[in-house]
Amino acid sequence: MDENSFAGADRASDPSVSAGLSPAISPLTTPELSTALLGRYAGPCPRYTSYPTADRFAAMIAGEGSTANSEGKPWDALKDVETLSLYVHIPFCRSLCYFCACNKVITRQYGLASSYLDRVLEEARWYRERVAGVPVTQLHLGGGTPTYLNDSDLTRLVHGLQEVFNLQPGDDAEYSIEADPRVLEVETLDTLRGLGFNRLSMGIQDFNPDVQRAINRICPPEQVRALTHAARERGFRSISYDLIYGLPGQDVASLERTIDTVIDLAPDRIALYHYAHLPHRFKAQRLISSDLIPSPESKIAMQLAAARRLTDAGYLFLGVDHFSRPDDPMAAAAARGQLARNFQGYTLMPADALVGLGASAISYSRDGYWQNHHGQKEYASAIATGGQAICRGWQLDDDDRLRQWMIMELMCHLRLDKRAIVLRTGVPFEQYFAAELERLQPLIADGLLRDNVDDLEVTERGRWFLRNIAAAFDRYLHGSDPQAQYSRVL
Ligand code: SF4
């Protein structure tokens, strides 16, 4: 589709926006979304890219098979998987964005990145026997800034991964990379496409020059436009932009101007994240004056305005910050009830397991999660000692598995079949989840959820509060150890 024909497209004439679609992608309407309602659910809440959430992981050491909550090695289940996702964390960045809460290393010493790659490839070899021959249907490079790597090292990385893993060729597999448009040459797009990458995710945040200065991330829209065109010309079939609201100096009018520019550029997918200002936890954020942070009311107004602008232009709201064009496969997957969720948010191709390589990377299998050391020194030393860097994780028990499935159902399919739960537990839903249903009463009263005889059903309004709905089923959030500090919803 020509990108200009998308902006302001007549949604009524678009067949994918007609009746009969899953409620997950019905056109977004925002009636009765009052400031008071949004404010009521704006407090800290996990994003549920995993369950249990990563802050609950306990010490876990490869070779000893021990966790705080049970004995076991979740990576043993890799031998039974039929498809695999691969994630590689590239933590290096050329300069510091003041809002950043990622695991990153700001450096101009390129040699650090090159030797880090040696370690990542060493770690990959630790998995060789464990995943022998399993088709890898999804590869994602995240960061940090994966495009910090030069073309030769990007090639070295992918070729090195190919020596260990069975990376599937062609566009049936999903090869995606997070790109910083300030650190991406058009020639690198050729290299990436040649290596099989077909999805590009660009961190935009905001186009307003004042906001860009306040967060130390200057990137003119022309640069993004040129890269977007170049990526399309080279056959990248999905381009995604990350935007943030609640940044210093932002207001509704300036964010709307950014959204208008974005709509003009017509990315296939958009993630619109809330900025959580937590300077006590993230050192970089201390460089932002708290006086410049918009008020909670202003953030709510921004979220509403941005979402309305996007949906008026034809984008579909998938839930939890994510929008897609109606012709994007993500919209079709939502319509078929085939969306899933992983650490990158919504995904089309959930594999049976994920292997995460690099500092702080998280992996999972049907039996649980495991995560690498966060710091460069610890990661390097662990790889040098044992070829892997696992330090914490979680072995799932039956109750975890049940709740994990329920949270995914609610967040991806907006419905929870009570009968399926009775089949799994042998106990009536209302009995097993009496405390959870009690917690949900205010949300039901607010019209976010319907408690039907056979299912729980997220309403149109409830799609804005999927994190809050899911949180009702989080056993650990409501347990005796409220240790976690989550970002606010708004
Ligand atoms: S926002 Fe991205 S580019 Fe900026 S410092 Fe953080 S990881 Fe690096």
Residues whose N, C-alpha, C, O or C-beta is under 5 A from the ligand:
A	BS01	SF4	C93 S95 L96 C97 C100 C102 K104 G143 G144 T145 D180
